[in-house]
Amino acid sequence: MRFAGSRWLGSEWLLVVVGILLRLKHLLENRPLWLDEAYVAVSLIGRSYSEILSNYEIFPEFARAPSVFLVIEKLMVGLFGNSEISLRLFPFLCSITALILFTVVFRKILSRPAFLIALAFFALAEPLVYYSAELKQYSGDLVCAIVLFALARNYLQNGLRIKDGVILALAGAGILWLSNAMVFVLAGIGCVGWLGKPWQKGRTASLLCISAGIIWLISFAGLYFSSLRFMVGKVSITNTWKSGLCSYPVFSTESLRWLWEVTALSFSDPAGLKWWGLLLPCFILGAIILWRKEREALLLLVLPLLFVLLAALLGKYPFYKRVILFLTPVYYVLISTGIVSITGWFPKYLKKWVLLFLVVLVFFQPVADAANNYFHSRSKTDNRGIMDFVAEYYKPGDFIYLSTSAQPPFWYYAQRSGLTRKFAQPVIGSVEGRLISGFKLATFALDPQEMNGRQFLLYKYDYNIFNSEGMFRANFSADRKNGGIGIVPLDQAFRYPVTRRTWLILSAPGPEEAGSNSFILGSFDKTSTRLLTYEGLNAGAYLFDIK
C-alpha cells in the first residue's frame, strides 16, 4: 500500500525538529528544582567525585542514582556552573540523542507509515518531553536502551561477528553503571542471542556469547555489591513505588488484576497515550505482525518488558511510570505497526481514510498536550523564588521552620543564594575526633498523626550541617533522647516557642502536603504576627514575630 502519511506528518526529520523544539523549550523554561530534583542536586553537589564513586551517600534512605550519571552531572556543573539548566543539560542531551537514534534505527525496521507514526509518538509524548529536562536519569535510560537494541540487532544480523560481539559485550558492561535498569535489556539480549543457536555457527560464536554474558554478570555483580544491595528491600524505597510492585501471591487472581491495572496505566504513563482500550489491541496486533516479519527485533523489544513485569510481580522492581520510561519504544513500535495493519482489512479506496481516522484519534491527546505545554510552564513549585526572598530578608539569628517538602529545596537554594553564609553554626558535638557545627531549625512531619482520638501535627528540631562552601552534608536530631519533637494539636490554637523573628518556609509539589501546609500557616497566623509574605506556585515564605 502506498502511504500518504508524509503529506500529513511531514518527513521524519521534520518530526525530529518538532521533538527537539518541544524539549528545548522545556529546558529553557528554567523551572525551579522541585522536591525530587533537589534531592539529586544536593546529593551530587554536596559530594566530591571520590565520594560519589565510593558510594558515600548523603541520603542513604533514598534510591541511588547511577554513579556514572552523577559523575557526568557533577562535570556539567563544573563546566557550566551551578544552575538548573546546567543540572538538566545531560538529560536533555540524552533525550535529543534518543530521538535521533530512534529515527535512524527504527526506520530500517518498520514500514514507512508505521515508522512515521511511531516517530511522531516518540517526538510528542509528554512523559518523554518532560523527562528531557528533569534532573533524573530516565532520559539516560531511554537512550541506553536504544543503543543496546541497535548494537544487539547489528550483532545478530551480521552473523555474530567477533567485532560486533566485543562492542556489545563492553558497551553492555559499561552502560549498566550509567543506567541500572539496563539489566533487563541485557537479559533480553542474552536470551535472543541464545535463541539464535550460536553453537551452530561455530565454537567462536558460542564462546563469544558466553564471554559477553560473563562480562555482563561481573559488571552487574560489582554494581550490585557497591550500590544496588543497599536499596533492595529498603522500606522507604518500597513505599515510594508500592503501586508498581505486586504485593499479592504471584499465582493468584489478585496478582492478575494488579497486572492488568499496571499494564493499562503504562499506556498513559510513561507512554503518554490515552485510549488504552483501543491501543492494547493495536499493541497485540503489532506484536503478531512483527513476529512474522522481524522476529529478532520483536524479542529484543518485548523481552525486557516481560522481565520488568516479572520483577514487579516478585516485588523487586516497579513496573510504574518514569522508571519504565526506557520501555516506551516497545509501545510506539508495536502500536504503530498494529494501526497500519488494521488498514489492510479495508478496501483499497478506504485504506487511507481509515488510517487518517486512526491517526487523528490516537494523536489528538498527544498533540493537545504538546501544544498546551509548549505555551504553558510545567513548573511544580516556586522554590527558587521563595528562597531568594528569604535570602534577601533573612537576618542572622532568625529561626526557621520547614515543611517536609521544603527541606531539599532549602538545602540546595540556601547554598546557591549565599544564605548559608548568614547561618550561625555553633559546635554541636564531635565525630571521629572532628568537631561538628550545625544550624538549628525545625521541620514539620508530612501528615497529621492521631493520638487518643485527637489529631496532631508533629515537628522536630534538627541541626543542618553545611560544609565550608555552604553545601549541605547531613542533619542531626537536636535532642538525641526524644528527638526534640513538638506537638501541634489540630483542634485548638497552638503557641509556638518564643523565637522572635521566625521564618516559615512551605513547599508542596503535590496535593498530599498542601492541606498540612495550609494548617501550619494558619497555626502561625493565630498566635503570631506576620511581618513579610512571599507566595509562589505551591510554595511560600513567611516571616513572623513570635513573642
ChimeraX attribute file (.defattr): number of C-alpha atoms within 10 A of each C-alpha:
attribute: neighborCount
match mode: 1-to-1
recipient: residues
	/A:1	10
	/A:2	8
	/A:3	14
	/A:4	14
	/A:5	18
	/A:6	12
	/A:7	8
	/A:8	10
	/A:9	16
	/A:10	13
	/A:11	12
	/A:12	20
	/A:13	12
	/A:14	12
	/A:15	22
	/A:16	21
	/A:17	15
	/A:18	15
	/A:19	25
	/A:20	22
	/A:21	16
	/A:22	21
	/A:23	25
	/A:24	18
	/A:25	16
	/A:26	25
	/A:27	23
	/A:28	11
	/A:29	16
	/A:30	16
	/A:31	20
	/A:32	20
	/A:33	27
	/A:34	23
	/A:35	23
	/A:36	15
	/A:37	20
	/A:38	24
	/A:39	20
	/A:40	22
	/A:41	26
	/A:42	22
	/A:43	24
	/A:44	25
	/A:45	21
	/A:46	25
	/A:47	20
	/A:48	14
	/A:49	17
	/A:50	10
	/A:51	14
	/A:52	21
	/A:53	15
	/A:54	12
	/A:55	16
	/A:56	14
	/A:57	17
	/A:58	19
	/A:59	14
	/A:60	12
	/A:61	13
	/A:62	17
	/A:63	17
	/A:64	18
	/A:65	20
	/A:66	22
	/A:67	22
	/A:68	17
	/A:69	19
	/A:70	24
	/A:71	18
	/A:72	16
	/A:73	24
	/A:74	23
	/A:75	16
	/A:76	19
	/A:77	21
	/A:78	12
	/A:79	10
	/A:80	12
	/A:81	13
	/A:82	15
	/A:83	16
	/A:84	23
	/A:85	22
	/A:86	21
	/A:87	28
	/A:88	24
	/A:89	21
	/A:90	24
	/A:91	25
	/A:92	27
	/A:93	18
	/A:94	22
	/A:95	28
	/A:96	24
	/A:97	20
	/A:98	23
	/A:99	23
	/A:100	20
	/A:101	16
	/A:102	23
	/A:103	21
	/A:104	13
	/A:105	15
	/A:106	21
	/A:107	18
	/A:108	10
	/A:109	15
	/A:110	19
	/A:111	14
	/A:112	19
	/A:113	22
	/A:114	26
	/A:115	23
	/A:116	24
	/A:117	25
	/A:118	25
	/A:119	28
	/A:120	24
	/A:121	28
	/A:122	27
	/A:123	28
	/A:124	26
	/A:125	26
	/A:126	26
	/A:127	20
	/A:128	28
	/A:129	28
	/A:130	18
	/A:131	24
	/A:132	29
	/A:133	29
	/A:134	25
	/A:135	26
	/A:136	24
	/A:137	23
	/A:138	24
	/A:139	31
	/A:140	25
	/A:141	27
	/A:142	26
	/A:143	24
	/A:144	25
	/A:145	28
	/A:146	23
	/A:147	21
	/A:148	21
	/A:149	21
	/A:150	19
	/A:151	20
	/A:152	28
	/A:153	21
	/A:154	16
	/A:155	20
	/A:156	19
	/A:157	11
	/A:158	12
	/A:159	14
	/A:160	23
	/A:161	15
	/A:162	16
	/A:163	10
	/A:164	17
	/A:165	23
	/A:166	17
	/A:167	14
	/A:168	24
	/A:169	22
	/A:170	14
	/A:171	16
	/A:172	28
	/A:173	23
	/A:174	16
	/A:175	23
	/A:176	22
	/A:177	20
	/A:178	21
	/A:179	24
	/A:180	19
	/A:181	23
	/A:182	23
	/A:183	20
	/A:184	18
	/A:185	27
	/A:186	28
	/A:187	17
	/A:188	22
	/A:189	27
	/A:190	18
	/A:191	14
	/A:192	21
	/A:193	21
	/A:194	13
	/A:195	11
	/A:196	14
	/A:197	12
	/A:198	20
	/A:199	13
	/A:200	9
	/A:201	12
	/A:202	10
	/A:203	10
	/A:204	14
	/A:205	19
	/A:206	18
	/A:207	14
	/A:208	19
	/A:209	21
	/A:210	16
	/A:211	15
	/A:212	22
	/A:213	19
	/A:214	14
	/A:215	17
	/A:216	24
	/A:217	15
	/A:218	13
	/A:219	18
	/A:220	21
	/A:221	14
	/A:222	13
	/A:223	18
	/A:224	15
	/A:225	10
	/A:226	13
	/A:227	21
	/A:228	17
	/A:229	12
	/A:230	15
	/A:231	17
	/A:232	15
	/A:233	11
	/A:234	14
	/A:235	12
	/A:236	13
	/A:237	15
	/A:238	20
	/A:239	11
	/A:240	12
	/A:241	16
	/A:242	18
	/A:243	17
	/A:244	24
	/A:245	23
	/A:246	25
	/A:247	15
	/A:248	15
	/A:249	12
	/A:250	14
	/A:251	9
	/A:252	10
	/A:253	11
	/A:254	14
	/A:255	16
	/A:256	15
	/A:257	11
	/A:258	19
	/A:259	20
	/A:260	11
	/A:261	13
	/A:262	21
	/A:263	17
	/A:264	17
	/A:265	19
	/A:266	23
	/A:267	21
	/A:268	17
	/A:269	22
	/A:270	22
	/A:271	26
	/A:272	23
	/A:273	23
	/A:274	20
	/A:275	13
	/A:276	17
	/A:277	10
	/A:278	14
	/A:279	21
	/A:280	18
	/A:281	15
	/A:282	22
	/A:283	21
	/A:284	15
	/A:285	21
	/A:286	25
	/A:287	25
	/A:288	17
	/A:289	16
	/A:290	20
	/A:291	14
	/A:292	9
	/A:293	13
	/A:294	14
	/A:295	15
	/A:296	20
	/A:297	19
	/A:298	21
	/A:299	19
	/A:300	25
	/A:301	25
	/A:302	19
	/A:303	20
	/A:304	24
	/A:305	22
	/A:306	13
	/A:307	18
	/A:308	22
	/A:309	23
	/A:310	18
	/A:311	17
	/A:312	22
	/A:313	24
	/A:314	16
	/A:315	21
	/A:316	17
	/A:317	23
	/A:318	25
	/A:319	29
	/A:320	22
	/A:321	20
	/A:322	20
	/A:323	17
	/A:324	21
	/A:325	23
	/A:326	26
	/A:327	23
	/A:328	24
	/A:329	22
	/A:330	20
	/A:331	29
	/A:332	25
	/A:333	26
	/A:334	28
	/A:335	26
	/A:336	27
	/A:337	27
	/A:338	24
	/A:339	25
	/A:340	27
	/A:341	16
	/A:342	16
	/A:343	19
	/A:344	14
	/A:345	11
	/A:346	12
	/A:347	10
	/A:348	11
	/A:349	8
	/A:350	13
	/A:351	19
	/A:352	19
	/A:353	13
	/A:354	19
	/A:355	21
	/A:356	15
	/A:357	11
	/A:358	17
	/A:359	18
	/A:360	12
	/A:361	13
	/A:362	19
	/A:363	18
	/A:364	13
	/A:365	18
	/A:366	19
	/A:367	17
	/A:368	13
	/A:369	15
	/A:370	18
	/A:371	13
	/A:372	12
	/A:373	17
	/A:374	17
	/A:375	10
	/A:376	11
	/A:377	13
	/A:378	13
	/A:379	17
	/A:380	18
	/A:381	24
	/A:382	22
	/A:383	32
	/A:384	23
	/A:385	19
	/A:386	26
	/A:387	26
	/A:388	18
	/A:389	18
	/A:390	23
	/A:391	19
	/A:392	12
	/A:393	11
	/A:394	20
	/A:395	13
	/A:396	11
	/A:397	13
	/A:398	19
	/A:399	22
	/A:400	19
	/A:401	22
	/A:402	21
	/A:403	22
	/A:404	21
	/A:405	24
	/A:406	26
	/A:407	19
	/A:408	23
	/A:409	26
	/A:410	25
	/A:411	26
	/A:412	26
	/A:413	24
	/A:414	23
	/A:415	20
	/A:416	19
	/A:417	17
	/A:418	15
	/A:419	22
	/A:420	23
	/A:421	15
	/A:422	15
	/A:423	20
	/A:424	14
	/A:425	17
	/A:426	13
	/A:427	11
	/A:428	15
	/A:429	11
	/A:430	10
	/A:431	7
	/A:432	6
	/A:433	7
	/A:434	8
	/A:435	11
	/A:436	16
	/A:437	18
	/A:438	22
	/A:439	21
	/A:440	22
	/A:441	18
	/A:442	21
	/A:443	22
	/A:444	26
	/A:445	16
	/A:446	19
	/A:447	15
	/A:448	17
	/A:449	15
	/A:450	12
	/A:451	7
	/A:452	5
	/A:453	7
	/A:454	11
	/A:455	15
	/A:456	17
	/A:457	19
	/A:458	17
	/A:459	21
	/A:460	19
	/A:461	19
	/A:462	21
	/A:463	20
	/A:464	20
	/A:465	21
	/A:466	23
	/A:467	15
	/A:468	9
	/A:469	12
	/A:470	21
	/A:471	21
	/A:472	24
	/A:473	18
	/A:474	16
	/A:475	15
	/A:476	16
	/A:477	17
	/A:478	21
	/A:479	13
	/A:480	9
	/A:481	7
	/A:482	9
	/A:483	14
	/A:484	14
	/A:485	16
	/A:486	17
	/A:487	16
	/A:488	19
	/A:489	17
	/A:490	17
	/A:491	9
	/A:492	9
	/A:493	14
	/A:494	15
	/A:495	14
	/A:496	15
	/A:497	9
	/A:498	12
	/A:499	15
	/A:500	16
	/A:501	20
	/A:502	22
	/A:503	25
	/A:504	22
	/A:505	27
	/A:506	29
	/A:507	29
	/A:508	26
	/A:509	20
	/A:510	12
	/A:511	9
	/A:512	11
	/A:513	19
	/A:514	17
	/A:515	13
	/A:516	21
	/A:517	24
	/A:518	11
	/A:519	13
	/A:520	18
	/A:521	16
	/A:522	13
	/A:523	19
	/A:524	20
	/A:525	13
	/A:526	13
	/A:527	16
	/A:528	20
	/A:529	15
	/A:530	17
	/A:531	12
	/A:532	14
	/A:533	15
	/A:534	15
	/A:535	14
	/A:536	14
	/A:537	15
	/A:538	19
	/A:539	25
	/A:540	24
	/A:541	24
	/A:542	22
	/A:543	24
	/A:544	22
	/A:545	18
	/A:546	19
	/A:547	13
